[in-house]
């Protein structure tokens, strides 16, 4: 008889050999749960992430910028759908996940609880927020759970375009009038620290990291990815002729990395616990969008049912 110990051993061997875990494979309950937690939080982030950007569709400064923003927001919806589908393979339903999000029970990324005050915020979100997201997601293309890894490959292709369009949009502002340059700098000042928080708590306070690294769900720690992000952005910001709002940001020859200042962790946990500047508003808007979409879901279901019946009649 195979005992749980043998199952766990062969499971870990598979992971160590870089063999992907698929939905029908045996997996420890904690592996299933932590993947479900992370993938569903990730899906919710994509969906809530549409809200601060959606705010600016009607106010984009040109037809070209409007078209780009609409396409970007639509992409985020698609990312949410791939991720909900991946999460469903772990034994929960999309309805349940959506209910958890709308009731405020489920977490999503802290970053989407900050307001988008000016047009430059759309550039800053693309450059910094998508930039942070993509560093994390490139790593997740090699995550051990097959459906999550495959979803990430598709998402990364679109996300890298998002980041470049954000940078390009800021580049235009950075070459504009004084008012445009000030708006650009102000957006960078407001989005910099929250972007660093996207990578999660410091490694010594990250409750899930050790196990997730053993299971190769995560391939790099929160602090490793955060450092990678700082090193990348500290160089890119020079091309904009702008600065990052951190007096302690300095190249460290010995470490071969940028040193940077301390994150306000009290602010981070406050936002995670639901007390950020926009947490309440985001939930109200999400619920409103869900309610207003009821007729679309009903129509799609009725259409699917009609098609099924038609095919059945044809077959008989
Ligand atoms: N916000 O033990 P760890 C995007 C929670 S997608 C809120 O280190 P873990 C696209 C964490 O859940 C952005 N909560 O956790 C886009 C845990 O709580 P729990 C989202 C956070 O999972 C762009 C607790 O703290 N990306 O932006 C945050 O090992 C533009 C302890 O933390 C993903 O979700 C946070 N920032 O590492 C869309 C990527 N950080 O659940 C629109 C996938 C931590 O135990 C526009 N996720 N917490 O109660 C991950 O890689 C990981 O989940 C981490 C956190 C790295 C986020």
Boltz pocket constraint, residues with backbone or C-beta under 6 A from the ligand:
constraints:
  - pocket:
      binder: B
      contacts: [[A, 37], [A, 38], [A, 41], [A, 42], [A, 43], [A, 45], [A, 46], [A, 49], [A, 50], [A, 76], [A, 107], [A, 108], [A, 109], [A, 110], [A, 111], [A, 125], [A, 129], [A, 130], [A, 133], [A, 136], [A, 197], [A, 198], [A, 199], [A, 200], [A, 201], [A, 205], [A, 206], [A, 207], [A, 208], [A, 209], [A, 212], [A, 218], [A, 222], [A, 272]]
      max_distance: 6.0
